[in-house]
Amino acid sequence: HPANAKVYDLSQPESQKYYNDIGYSCFPSLQDFAILVNGVTADECNYPHRHNVVATSDCAALACAVLHGKVRKFQHLFFNYQNILYTKIPSSEPPRKIYSLRQE
């Protein structure tokens, strides 16, 4: 979580801090993010912007786009998901599903 950078005094590039603040305006907590992406598939993401644009006019669309790799400014959220889905779970039938647990 980006707030961990402050807690653990980790350095971040200025551009990442900028995009984190924009992201927080849509989903200030992981719970908010999870609610927005619950049950939405990549085909259902209605995010008409380029992958390097973070637009907050539709927070649900932004969250979906982040999770499914259509916005790459939040790499931690996307690349962990992509790694699990495409390298750790066999691609046989029935279709792959990921269930996630969260602890705060």
Phi and psi in degrees as a GROMACS rama.xvg file:
@    title "Ramachandran Plot"
@    xaxis  label "Phi"
@    yaxis  label "Psi"
@TYPE xy
-58.2152  -28.1262  PRO-2
-66.3047  -20.7923  ALA-3
-62.6288  -27.5868  ASN-4
-59.6172  -38.2575  ALA-5
-72.2162  -42.4654  LYS-6
-63.5993  -43.7119  VAL-7
-97.224  8.44322  TYR-8
54.0295  47.1391  ASP-9
-89.6407  145.048  LEU-10
-84.7014  146.527  SER-11
-137.716  144.073  GLN-12
-61.6788  148.717  PRO-13
-56.9981  -37.8364  GLU-14
-63.7382  -36.3306  SER-15
-68.7818  -39.8141  GLN-16
-60.2227  -42.166  LYS-17
-59.9829  -49.5779  TYR-18
-70.2377  -32.0834  TYR-19
-60.3003  -43.6448  ASN-20
-62.48  -39.3112  ASP-21
-64.3963  -44.8711  ILE-22
-60.6666  -40.9254  GLY-23
-61.2987  -27.5399  TYR-24
-65.8254  -25.4789  SER-25
-94.7153  -43.6275  CYS-26
-136.467  88.5553  PHE-27
-69.9293  -13.5895  PRO-28
-137.877  163.803  SER-29
-63.4877  -33.3041  LEU-30
-60.2373  -44.9776  GLN-31
-60.9203  -42.2197  ASP-32
-63.2802  -45.8407  PHE-33
-62.3469  -38.7624  ALA-34
-63.1927  -40.3836  ILE-35
-69.5698  -30.5298  LEU-36
-101.07  -0.521185  VAL-37
-58.1572  114.984  ASN-38
77.2261  8.07463  GLY-39
-95.6978  129.757  VAL-40
-92.8061  166.155  THR-41
-59.6695  -34.1939  ALA-42
-67.4757  -21.7006  ASP-43
-91.9118  -4.16415  GLU-44
-69.7571  120.684  CYS-45
-107.533  71.5219  ASN-46
-118.693  99.2547  TYR-47
-81.6225  4.63931  PRO-48
-94.0511  163.256  HIS-49
-67.4765  161.454  ARG-50
-64.7686  -17.7257  HIS-51
-101.983  14.1542  ASN-52
-111.398  131.257  VAL-53
-110.145  99.3308  VAL-54
-105.804  127.226  ALA-55
-103.734  14.873  THR-56
-68.3693  -25.647  SER-57
-135.351  97.0518  ASP-58
-64.8517  -35.0812  CYS-59
-64.7325  -42.1675  ALA-60
-65.5532  -39.6484  ALA-61
-64.0236  -46.4098  LEU-62
-60.189  -44.6255  ALA-63
-61.8878  -43.4098  CYS-64
-64.9256  -39.0501  ALA-65
-62.7402  -48.9375  VAL-66
-63.3383  -37.9916  LEU-67
-97.0039  14.126  HIS-68
79.5632  16.6085  GLY-69
-88.4098  -9.92117  LYS-70
-130.476  120.443  VAL-71
-103.513  12.1533  ARG-72
-77.61  -15.1079  LYS-73
-115.48  71.0603  PHE-74
-61.8339  -37.6295  GLN-75
-59.402  -43.9142  HIS-76
-64.8489  -42.8545  LEU-77
-78.6515  -50.1694  PHE-78
-69.9134  -31.3888  PHE-79
-64.8247  -43.5769  ASN-80
-62.7575  -46.5054  TYR-81
-62.0396  -42.303  GLN-82
-61.7367  -45.0245  ASN-83
-65.7979  -47.9941  ILE-84
-65.2212  -42.0368  LEU-85
-101.078  -10.1801  TYR-86
-122.221  -19.3079  THR-87
-107.201  -21.1294  LYS-88
-110.699  124.261  ILE-89
-57.066  146.516  PRO-90
-96.6609  30.5428  SER-91
-84.5844  171.01  SER-92
-78.4751  148.023  GLU-93
-69.7899  169.76  PRO-94
-54.6832  149.649  PRO-95
-67.6932  143.624  ARG-96
-134.248  145.845  LYS-97
-121.126  127.317  ILE-98
-112.309  132.689  TYR-99
-119.363  147.503  SER-100
-115.576  148.888  LEU-101
-134.062  139.432  ARG-102
-129.15  130.565  GLN-103
